[in-house]
Amino acid sequence: MNGKLTRNNTMKTTYDFSKGKRGAVLPATGKTRITIHLDNDVLEAFRLQAAAQGKGYQTLINEALRHAIMPETATITIESLRQVLREELRAA
């Protein structure tokens, strides 16, 4: 062997994959892959919004779902602030 790597001295003639596993080498932590059917217009809206914000559309969908199950984490919009002010003024 002359020390130079060649196809002949780097590859085995056979490999044993009997104990091999399919899929990612490292599992993703905290995330689960699912298949979901969304209306085309909903998906397109998330994609457009994601492009405008420089985020991934799946990230935006995840954020929207998180806000739906945990409304206290939702960002305050002008409309939601106006709604709270109206309710407080009515109660006063």
N, C-alpha and C positions, 0 to 999 in steps of 0.2 A: 504494500500500500504506500502510495507516495504522499499522503497527507492532504491531497486535493480532494474535495468532496465531488463525487460524481453520482449519477443515478445508481450505478452498480454497487457502491459502498454505503449508500444511505437508506435504501429500501430493503425491507425483508421480503422474502419470497411469499410468505403467508402471514396473516395476522389473525389472532383469536378474538372475535367479538362476541363470544358466547355469554360473557358477563356484562356486556355493554348495555347502556340504557339510552333510550331515545329522549330527545328534548334538550332543553338548556342544561348546561353544565352546572350553573348556579341558579337555584330557584329565585324568582322574584319575591321580595319580601313585602308583605302588606298589600299586595295586589293579586287579583284573580282574573284570569282571562275568561271572558264570556262572549257569547254571540247574542246580539240584540237587534231587533228590527225597528228602525226609526222611519218616520215619514220623510220622504225626500226633501220637502221644504224645511223641516226641522233640522235635518243634517246640514243642508246648505246654509241655513242661518248660522249654525255653530261654526261652520267652516269659514264663512265670511267674517264673522266676529273674531275668530281666532287669527285669521290673517291680518286683520286690522290691529289686533293687540300684540301680535308677535308671539302667540302661544299656540299650543297644539289644540285641535278641536276636541280631542278626547279629554284633555285637561279641563276645558271649559264645561264639557258635559258632566264631568266628575264634580266640578265646583257647583254646578246647578243642582245636581242631585244631593250634594251635601247640604246646600242651603235649604232644599225642600224638606230634608229630615231633621235639620237643625236650624230653624229660622233665626235663632239668636246670633248665628254667625254670618248672616246675610249682610252685605254692605248696605249702607244707608244711601238711598237715592233721594233726589230732590222731591220726587213724588211721594215716597214713603215719609219723608220729613214733613211735607205739607199735610199728609193725612194725620199724622200724630198731632201736629199743631191744631188742626181743625177739631180733632176729638178733645184735646185739652181745653181749647177755647169754649167749646160747647159745654163742657162739664163745669167750667168756672162760673 
